[in-house]
Amino acid sequence: MSWVTIILRLLHVVGGVLWVGFAVFGTFFLLPSVAESGAEGQKVMTVLQRRGLFTAFPVFALVTVLSGFWLYAHASSEAPGFSSSRMGMTLGFGGICALLALILGMSIVSPSMKRATAAAQQAAQAAANERQALLGLATTQRTRAASAIRISTLLLIIAACAMAIGRYV
């Protein structure tokens, strides 16, 4: 096994663990707690954004998917018929699930969360008559993001399961 393969496998596994782990934590613990906390919870989200969470999270996802594609392509080129083997199909299915989760995250979750945060920040400084509309927009965007997050997290759990058993099917 080459050093490139070892490094990419390391990036893939560690990136995947961080991506899936945070997705599960965020979906089942952080976001419900933030929602339950109201305005105080929004302050936490603002701090998380300022500390770079919403930058790091997509980087973990992208590193995981890109290294996974390379590993899959490399395995396919080294072993003809790999992609049609049970292992290849299982890993490929997991890769498709992860790719769909990445697409949902980049196209729906990230923009919706940014709009929700911006609307909440504007609401904090807005006049009383504008505040309700901005808070409503923030709530709508958070609800949209939450739905996509739940779907993405399910896809990531499926992907992680496929990666865990792929070698043994």
N, C-alpha and C positions, 0 to 999 in steps of 0.2 A: 504494500500500500504506500502510495507516495505521500510526501509531506503536505502537498496541496490538498489531497483527499482528507488527510487527518485534520488539517486546520479547518477545512470547510465542514467536515462532520462535527467538529467541536463547535463551530459557529452555529451550525444548524440545530444541534441538540440544546446548547445553552440558550440561544435565541428563542427556540421553541418553548423551552421551559419557562423563560421569563414572559413570553407573549401569552401563553396559555394560562400560566399562573396568575398574571395580573388580570387577564380577562375574567377569570373565575372570581377572583377577589373583588374586582370592580363590579361585576354583575350582581353578585349575591350579597356583598357586604357594603362596599363603599358607596355606590350610587343610591341604594335604598336608604342608607344612613344620611347621606347628603340631602335627599328629598325630604326625609322626616325632620331634618334640622332646619328647614326653611332658609331664611336669610343667612343664618350662621353657616349653614352647609355650603351656600354659594360662596362665602368667603374662603372656605377650604378649597373649593374648586379653583378659585382665582389664584390662590397661593400655589396649588399644584401646577397650574398652567404657567405661572411665573417661574417655578422651579424646573420647568422643562419636561414634565411628564408627557404632555401631549406631543412633544417632539421625539422623546426617547421611545415611546410605545410604537409608533409607526416604523422607527428604525429597526427595533427588534423584529417586527413583522416582516419587513422587507429583507433583512439579512436572512431570516429563516426561510422565506420563500425562495429567494435567489440561490442560496446555498443548496437548498433542497432540489431545485431544478437542475443545478450543476451535478449534484450527486446522482440524481436519477438518470440524466443524460450519460454520465460517465459509466454507470452500471450497465446501461443499455448498450453502449458502444463496446464494453469489455466482454459482455456475455450476450451473444445473439439470442433473441427470443426472450430476453429478460422481461420486456414490457408485457408479454403475453403470458408470463408465468404467474402463478398465484401470488407470489411475493411481489412481483412487479405491478400486478393489477391492484393489490392491496395498498402498496405504497403510492401508486398513482392516484387511487381514489382519495387517500389521505391528502395528497398534494392538491388535488382539485378542491377539496373541502377547505384547506388552508388558503388557497388562492381566492376562493369565494369570500371567505372571512376578511381577507385583506381588501378586496374590492368593496365590500360593504363598509368596512372601517374607513377607507379613504374617501368613498363617494357619499356616504350618508352620515356616519357617526362623527367624524372629525369636523366637517362643515357645520353640522347641526349643533355640536357642542360649542364651537367657536361663536356661532350666532347667538346661542343661549347665554353664553358668558358676556358677550358684548351687550346684549339687551339688558341683562341684569345690572351690569355696570352703568349703563345709561339710565336705567330706572332709579338707581341710587342717587343720581344727580338731577333727575328730571322734576319738572313741576308736577304737582299732585294729579292734574288732569291727564298728563301723559304717562305717568308712572304705571297705572293699571294696564294700559295697552302694551307697554314694554314688558311688564311682568308676565302678561298673557303670552306674548311672543316667546319669551324665555321658556315658559312652561311647555308650550307647543313644541319648541325645538328639542327640549330635553326629553319629552315623550317620544318624539320621532327617533331620537338617538337611542333611547332605552330599548325600543323595539328592535332596532337593528343590532344593538349590542347583544341582546338575548339570542338572536339568530346567529350572530357571529361566534358567540361563545359556544353554542351548541355545535357549530361547524368545527370549531377548534378542538373541542373535546372528542368529536368523531375522528378528526385528523390525528390527534395524539394517540387514540386507541389503535387506529390503523398503523401508525408508525411503530407502536409498541408490539403489535402482533404480526406485522408484515413478514418478518423473517421466519415465523413459525407456522404459517398457514400452508 
